[in-house]
Amino acid sequence: MDAPQDTFTWDDTRPPSSNVFRAIKDTTFGSIAGMMSKVLEHPFDLIKVRLQSQVLDPTARFNGPIDCLVRTWRNEGIRGLYRGLPAPVFGAMAENATLFLSYNELQNLLRRLDSHPSSQDPTLPQLALSGAGAGAITSFVLYTPIELVKCKMQVQMLAPNRSAAILSTSTGYTAAVTSGVASLKRTALPGLVSVFVSVIRNTGFRGLWLGQAGTLIRETGGGAVWFACKEFVGIQLIQRRAKSQGLQLERKDILPMESAFAGACAGGAYNLALFPADTVKSIMQTEEELRPRGKGVPARSFFGTAKEMYRAQGIRGFYAGCGITVARSIPSSAIIFLIYDGLSRHFTL
């Protein structure tokens, strides 16, 4: 990790921004990056959730990601591919703002604890620890409720006949079942606010954090992997360029393509690291729509759901939708860091 002094240095001579301006920068740039990436990746995320949600079904609705994509397009059109988009777009803006703000503030905390100046960059383990902390904070504050609403909206068209009947009595819309999949009238499907209110009405505010254990595991471990991988790959690319060109480069001198490549590597690593936890979370959050429990029957716990998944499909069930998730996370993560690093480089607050 250490580079020769004559080719590479981490010293940043720019005057430090105030805490307020630094927070504004992190939240604003993180929000923009999150929003742009989410619009690109949402159709792939929808396919992932639908594949994950069928793990405990006796008969799979879809034969794989391509079959799911084709049937969703044929039955629901472009609108179906972006079903549930408002929640994750808002969520991505808030999530990435909180994530980058927490990540940078935790780095500052570690510097103070070690009595290091603010101009000195943390070590890679400290960056990973900051990423883990940022992921944990984000999962509690924002991510689980937003993921819950998004997942419920993404499987609305898959509701079995019994769920459609229950919904029709409470919301007034009808359903017709074709090939085992409920085809609900598009204009009658509950929207973002309706789903949000329904969760609170049925389970209270606590119900918004259904699947928190899975989200916490994914975001804590994933945050450590995501940020550490991006920083490590970025460092290697800058060091290589500094050595080949005989230049003295700093961390802020990372090029757009280097940011994008490092971000792409981080996105793939993030999803591969803790994907099983995400699958358990998705099944828990869509159970009410796809496998309604009897009245008074408590929801399964995180580990209870995981054990049932293992009995149903073994290890394979935990990786349902993994391929398409990694495929969409690579360009999505590249866009996030390309935008965030680019804005940070051009707008020094």
Secondary structure, 3 states (H helix, E strand, C coil): CCCCCCCECCCCCCCCCCHHHHHHHHHHHHHHHHHHHHHHHHHHHHHHHHHHHCCCCCCCCCCCHHHHHHHHHHHHHHHHHCCCCHHHHHHHHHHHHHHHHHHHHHHHHHHHHCCCCCCCCCCHHHHHHHHHHHHHHHHHHHHHHHHHHHHHHHCHHHCCHHHHHHHHHHHCCCEEEECCEEEECHHHCCCHHHHHHHHHHHHCHHHHHCCHHHHHHHHHHHHHHHHHHHHHHHHHHHHHHHHHHCCCECHHHCCHHHHHHHHHHHHHHHHHHCHHHHHHHHHHHHHHHHCCCCCCCCCCCHHHHHHHHHHHHCHHHHCCCHHHHHHHHHHHHHHHHHHHHHHHHHCCC
